[in-house]
């Protein structure tokens, strides 16, 4: 497949790049700083640009089959500002599948299922700013015609790949407190060939 990975220099994104290249897919990354990509591969195309620039996104989408976004909030509104541009470019190119990394905060609350975790007593986070950004992206994706999946990890230490974890649609697996970066990346990457969680959020934890 031809896979576009956004956020490829981040902790989860860089692991997804590694998994995809290992399986001999062709990977395109859109990055502001190409020097941060320390991989040499004939199957890797590096496009220098910014997800907030519509022309850069359009260039990166050429010939792509599936989009994976591992962009993080970085204390900005980049996530919610870039998503409409990403969706528009995908629709224009006829690309249907997008998998994004969200946060467990935008899953439904177990204690109050009518609201999201970050809005409930279930969340221990003092600041809800990042979750609000992810919530905006969730709303934007819901209104699109795309086959989207939002992978929602809880606390995300670097850790090792364990290869075993629990997943649950729209909720965080009960009692789940963490999931490593490599396992989150692996599950996210596996969704390129799975239709199990199309148009839904999926919680992931040990």
N, C-alpha and C positions, 0 to 999 in steps of 0.2 A: 504493500500500500504506500501511497504518498501521504505522509502525516505532517501537518503543521503543528509545531509545539510553541506555544507562547509562554513566556516566563521560564525559558530554558536554562537561564543561569541561576535560578533559585534552587533551594534544597530539593524540592520534589521534582521540579521540571528537569533538572540535570540528570536525575536518576531515570526519568521516563525516556529521555534521549538515549541513555545507555541501553535500556531494555529494548527499545525499538530498533536501534542499530544492530544489536546482538541478534535480533530475529531477521535481519537483512531487509527491513523496510527502508524506504527512502524518507529521510527526515529533513524538513525545512524548519529553520528556527529564525524568528524575527527578534533581533536583539539590538539594544542601543550600543552595547560595547562588545564587538566581535572578539576582542582579545580575551574575554572571559571564557570563551568556549575553548577548552583545552583538548579537543578531540580532533584527530585527523581521520577522516573516512571519506571514501569516494561516494558514499551514500548520504553524506551530510551537505546540505546547502545552507549557507549562512547569509541571511538578508539583514543588512544593517538598517535599522529604522525604529520607529516608535509606534506603539499600539494606539496612540492618540492621533496619529496622522493617517487619514483615510487612504491616501495614495500608497503609503508603505504597506498597509494591510492588504490592499488590492494586489500589489506586487507579490506579496508573500503567498497569497491564496492560489496563484496560478497552478493549475493541474493537481490540486490537492483533493484527497478523498475524505479525510477526516481531520478535525481540528481538536487539539487538546490544549486547554488553557490552564496553566498552573501559575497564573499571575497572582501576586499577593497584594494586600491593600497598601503596604508601605506608608501608612499615615496619610494617604491622599485619596482622591476620588477617581484614580485611574481605572479601577475595575468597572465602576458603573458608567464612566464616560466612554470607555473603549468598547463595551459590549454591543451597543447599537451599531457601531461601525463594523464590528466583527460579523454581526448577524446580517447586515446589509450586504457586505462583501460575499458572505457565504451564499445568500439567496441569489445574488447576481451570478455567481459561479455554478450554481446548482449543487452546492455541497450541503448534505442533509445532516450529517452527524457531528455533534460537538460534545466533548466531555470536559467538564470544568472541575476545579478543586474549590470547594466552598469551606464552610466551617460547621462544626456540630451545633453551633448557636442557631442556625437557620433550620434545624430539624424541629419536628413537633415536640412540645413538652410532654413528658409522661404524666406529670402532676396536673397539668392543665392543657389537655390535648388541643384545645381550640386556639392556643397561641404557640408561638415559637419558643424554643428553649431560652434564647437570650432575653426574651421578654418576661420570663418566668423566674420563680425563686430557684429553679433548678440550676441556673447559670451562676457560677461563682465569680465571673469576671466583673471587675469594677467598671471597666469601660465597655460600652456596647458599640463604639464607633465602627470597628472592623466588621462586626456582625451586621450592622445596618448597611454597610457597603455591599456585603454578600447578599443581603436580603433584597436590595435593589436589583442586583444581577439576576437573582431567582425570579423576581417579578417580570423582568425584561424577557428572560428566556421563556417563561410561561406564556407570554403573549406572542411568541414567535411560532413559526410553523416547523421549526427544526426538531430533529430527534436529539434532544438534549438529555444529559445525565449530569447531576451535580454530586460529586463525591465529597462527603462531609466528615472529615476526620476530627476526632477530639484532640486533646493535648498531643503534640507532635514532636517528641524528642528524636534526635538523629538515629540512635539505636541500630540494631542489626535487623536484617531481614529474617523473620521467623517463618514466613510462608503460611502461617495459620492465624486466622483472625475471624471475628464475627462481623456479619453485615446484616443490616436491616433496612428495609425500605421506609423512608420518611421519619424514622426514629433512630436514636443512638442505641445500640445494643445494651440491654439492661446491665447496669453496673460498670459499663465500659469507662475507663479513665484515661487510656492512652493508646496510641498506635504509632509505630515507628515510621520515619520518612520512607525507607525502602519498601515497606509493606504497603503504604499508601500509594506510592508510585506504581508498584506492581499491579495492585487492584485497578487503579485508574487506567493504566496501560491496557490491561486485559479487556476493558470495556470496548475497545475498538472492534472486537469480534463478537461482542455479546449484545443481545437485545433485551436482556433481563430487566434493565432499569431505565428503559427509554422513557423520557418525560417524567422522571421522578428524581428525588433526592435519595441518597443512600448513606446511612450512617455506618462508620467503620471503627472498630475498636477491638482490643484483645478480650 
